[in-house]
Structure formats: C-alpha cells, structure tokens
C-alpha cells in the first residue's frame, strides 16, 4: 500500500514535468513582472520625464551609463520612456557633425543645466 502512494507521487511529478507546467509558470512570472513595472514602477519615470520635458532645447550635462564620455548634450525630445539628445563627440572640432542618441529615462542618474556657450 505504501509503495502505491509513493509510485503515484512519482507518476504525478513526471506528468507535471512532461506537460511543461514550469514553462507556463515562468511565462506567467514574466507577465506579472511586466504588469508590476507598468502599474508601479513607471510612476517615477513619468515624473522624471515631465521634469526633463521642461529642459527641451537646453544644453545639459546628463549623468548616465549610456553617455559616459559625453560632457554636453542638448535635449531634443522627451516621452515617458525615452530622451532624444544631440551632441558632438569632440566639442573643440568645429566641423564635426552633431550626433543624436536616444536613451532611456530610467538610466539617467542626474541632469545639470548648462549655460549655452
């Protein structure tokens, strides 16, 4: 009798593994994380993008992992998740073309407003 219960438990575990239930659970976990980010996590990014919107067209120094060597950028456009900035890699070269980069709002650590030279 005891062996039949143990055998039934082993059979149940095998059926669960073969049917891919862990894959469905992993999929549900990803969906829940995405929903949590949309409901709770984006509130700070929305507030930050609203503040950055006020800096549109101004020259700033942005502290971000995505703009490591760039000292001065002009904020061109902003939405809830992204910031479009324009910059020159070497400000001393007058003939160098301006480059455009789009970075995530949540990757920005700080912004310092600069006077346009």
C-alpha positions, 0 to 999 in steps of 0.5 A: 500500500505504501509503495502505491502512494509513493509510485503515484507521487512519482507518476504525478511529478513526471506528468507535471514535468512532461506537460511543461507546467514550469514553462507556463509558470515562468511565462506567467512570472514574466507577465506579472513582472511586466504588469508590476513595472507598468502599474508601479514602477513607471510612476517615477519615470513619468515624473522624471520625464515631465521634469526633463520635458521642461529642459527641451532645447537646453544644453545639459550635462546628463549623468548616465551609463549610456553617455559616459564620455559625453560632457554636453548634450542638448535635449531634443525630445522627451516621452515617458520612456525615452530622451532624444539628445544631440551632441558632438563627440569632440566639442573643440572640432568645429566641423564635426557633425552633431550626433543624436542618441536616444536613451532611456529615462530610467538610466539617467542618474542626474541632469545639470543645466548648462549655460549655452556657450 
